[in-house]
Amino acid sequence: MKRASRREFLGLLASIPVSAILAKGEATTSSRAFEAQPSFALPPLPYPYEALEPVIDAQTMRLHHDKHHAAYVENLNKALAGYPGLAKEGLEPLLRDLERVPESIRMAVRNHGGGHWNHTLFWELMSPGGAKEPQGKLGDAIRSSFSSFEKFREQFELAGLKVFGSGWVWLVVNKEKKLEIVTTPNQDTPLSMGAHAIIGNDVWEHAYYLKYQNRRGEYLKAWWQVLNWDVAARYFDHAMS
Ligand code: MN
């Protein structure tokens, strides 16, 4: 067999979806999407645009991934263009400690870097398949923290509904290693609060407006059908290890 050239090998690596990397039991903290090589790249959607229909329509997915997420990546790279040393460290250390980012680009890294991080996680968390309810240790932790899976879902939906303007609703493992529902404004990430994201839903209007218009609550309720709890369980295991 012919040995793959370095170029072919790198091309092959780039074609491996984050989901394949995650399948090895690693969490997104080691995701290639968060490493600048030499700049950050938009990871391919791990499934076809129409895969999440009818909950999320193909047109929303196309715009959301190809336009919105792509723009976050592009603007992040622009912001870091003059700071190759900073980019080399990867995205997560910067988002965890934004004070380390020079003030002139801090807001750009916060917004666009956060946008890149949040959306990469979001695509990975959804799929047409996978567990539709949390199992194992994560299932037990959710039931003991929120009394039941139904109560947890209600609280998560309510928190998402209450986000004023644009933002995200998350289930995180917080600094005390406890499960907690939190929200972040704009593209702020749970990393900036020292937390590990377990699941997260995008409540920006661009995530649901074409299909649900102003009915965010309906979107939040329908979203459970496309959430893959197998992925969430891997994030949880990583967060607790
Ligand atoms: Mn979005």
Residues whose N, C-alpha, C, O or C-beta is under 5 A from the ligand:
A	BS01	MN	D202 W204
